[in-house]
Amino acid sequence: MAQKFRNFWVAVGLMVPVGMACGSAFLGPNNEAYQITENGYNPNDLDGLPTGPKNLGEEYRRVTPVMFYTFDQNFIDYFGTNGIDAVDRAFEVFNGLTNVSSYTPGLFEFPMEAQRVNYQAQALFLSDLKSATMSIIMEQLGAAQPDRYVWTLHARWHEGDVACPAGQNYTVVKRNFEPISSDLNQLQASSYVNGTLYSYKIVEFCQTPTPYGWLADAVEFNVDPLATPFTAVASGFGSMPYLLGGTALTALGGLGEGYYYTGLTRDDVGTLRYLMRASNVNLESAGTNVLTYVTNTTAEILPTADLATFIENARVSDPATLTALYPGLQIAGSSSYLTNVLTTNTVFYVTNVPFAPAGMAVLRSATVVTTNIQRHYFHEFLNAYITPEYQLTSNFQVPLVPGHTTTNYTINNVITNISAEGCPPLTPAGTVCTNVTIQTEVFNSVGGDFYILPTNWCAVGNVKTQLIQVVTLEGETFTVTNAPGTINTNEVSFTVTPTLTYTQYVYQVNPVLCPEDWAAYRRGIERVQFVRRDYDSLIGEFYYPTNSEYTIITVTNNQDYPQHLRREVFRPDILITARDLSGGPGGPSGAGTLARSIEFDGSRSLNGLAGPGTILNPAVITFSKTGPMMGNSFPLMDEATGIPLFLWASYDGSTNAPVVYPNGTSVTELENHILIRVTPSGPALPDAILGVEYSTLFTGFSIAGGTAPFTWSFAPASGGLPPGLTLNPATGAISGVPTQPNIYDFTLRLSDANARSIDLHYSITVTP
């Protein structure tokens, strides 16, 4: 019975037509019933999070078009500036992609093989830091190892009374797919990766032989032994041996020692195109800390208020007092300070004067200057707005309604004087008259109007002016009657009422609501741009929050609608760090090379499927900083018989010697980089055009505590400038007329008179 079953599956396998010569695999969580560790699903877990391949339509992908990455001090201390540059160059490869849908259907812009070997690095057992980073970025974008999942176990069971491995049965499926459109008579599931054909052999252990806990796997091998395996950048980095009693049986793909990538391959870009193309519409969440601007709301009224009064109240009021005066005002933070305030007051009083008729009081005034200690406040508002140039907060950039401001405002003091002195000439003695005058004071401060957005609004749209009216605000009336000890028989009095007028605008608006993590049917984002955003200093600990605003196309009732989103980035999306990953004293010989985290959200998957879903931020990429490590086994117990296991380095196809980590030069450069600031810092300079005059100048460079003059030169073993361009050693200007198209990488050294220097890596692309 079991033999017939196996023969049946072999016959079906022979009937399957061959697909095209490309392949893509999609990464996701192990959330399907058959994806269990015993069946070989990802023994190389990502920091303990099991992952596995996803079927078509159940992929996981990124939904944020801009991601921020940075390095912490652990990485910087070990890898220095050369390591930072290597990782930057890896991200630049992905930043160089355009919208994935813009490439030709066959992706002929990209090679099917981008591996190269540096034989010196291979002899020294070195692994390329940039290439490893490229593989991890592919993983973070949702790509699984295509060679790893060309064939994979779907079911494994035992029949009969015979002992394992006899009686074992399996179903094997493909989770590698053709990323390029094919004919109807061709399968989209593919046995190829970048033109290399893979078959499989099932490895069965019956009992757990490894620390990973798996029992069986369909292990891929290339049918043509001369074909290049593991060509895709997504194939992973390094090797993960299948161990049996300490003996390596085979390896799971990856880039070996001495090898490096020159760029992305056809299948890598094909994977990204499938995931991020605009025509791929998925129901997905917006992501953590993402506000979605919802505009289909009913009209509301938004009035403005007096700005001058608000500024004065904000200056002297603590947060509780200010929010009581202005309900709904949101204050993100406040600080205060003590200051001396000179106050000039005119004091009015009523008194008797010599020779005045009995019982008559007259009005007199005196100027009094006092010095007071007053507490002033500085507030940061979240929802108080004036106009773009006078916006009260920089943390919430939203469409603003029109505002009206002035650099000064006036207060009218209405003075009412009831006394004999207020009477016109020839009035009978003792007559009391009322005289009203207006005294105008001009204040050199910002005035006008402002508005407070309700707390459940984040912006406004469809602004229409509903009403314009002049509003008069009256202050507290100051009244003077008689002086103490006197009798005001003639009812002499004096009042001062300050009044302030401003023009109030009442707008009809449509509120824009911003729910967090709003789910919708969204198109792919086409590309992801990576932006390096360092801590407050090169070796600092504090990451200052930032915001990212972008638009994604949603699909409702078969119609496209642009949807604006705002992402609050409180910590880096990708943190790059380093630690000793060699494991504890009881593990098998070997060195961990890197670790990484990845978080999947499949909460919006429909009908019980395993996807689609999203990949959430943040993520952590950890490179091993174990340092040089040797492997020994009895009876080979000394250094001479030890086998080098692993060491990070940076190298390429040039004759330059590999840069190994850690190295003293890199650490010295790190120390100098703290003092030296160069703009631009690399790696890409503006493109040049063949035969067209080119010029760029480094500006804003300085050396704190250094001694002039500063000079520019090429670092040892640096590549050269594009033919036709020259470097000015005094100014750093690169100029000339390029004569040959290509991409040119080179390293410049900036030095001061005391021989303090830093090396900066750049590239210039000369286009035809």
Secondary structure, 3 states (H helix, E strand, C coil): CHHHHHHHHHHHHHHCCCCCCCCECEEEECCCCCCCHHHCCCCCCECCECEEEECCCCCEECCCCEEEEEECHHHHHHHHHHHHHHHHHHHHHHHCCCCHHHCCCCCCCCCCCCEEECHHHHHCCCEEHHHHHHHHHHHHCCECCCCCCCCEEEEEEECCCCCCCCCEEEEEECCCECCCCCCCCCCCECCEECCEEEEEEEEECCCCCCCCCCCEEEEEEECCCCCCCCCCHHHCECCCEEEECCEEEEECCCECCCEEECCCCHHHHHHHHHHHCCCCCEEECCCCCEEECECCCCCEEEECEEHHHHHHHHHHCCHHHHHHHCCCCCEEEEEEEEEEEEEEEEEEEEECCCCCCCCCCEEEEEEEEEEEEEEEEEEEECCEECCHHHCCCCCCCCCCCCCCEECCEEEEEEEEEEEHHHCCCCCCCCCCEEEEEEEEEEECCCEEEEEECCCCCCEEEEEEEEEEEEEEEECCCEEECCCCCCCCCCCCEEEEEEEEEEEEEEEEEEEEECCECCCEEECCCCCCEEEECCCCCCCCCCCCCEEEEEEEEEEECCEEEEEEEEEEECCCCEEEEEECCCCCCCCCCCCCCEEECCEEECCCCCCCCCCCEEEECCEEEEEECCCCEEECECCECCHHHCEEEECEEECCCCCCCCEECCCHHHHHHHHHHCCEEEECCCCECCCEECCCCEEECCEEEEECCCCCCCEEEECCCCCCCCCCEEECCCCCCEEECCCCCEEEEEEEEEECCCCCEEEEEEEEEEEC
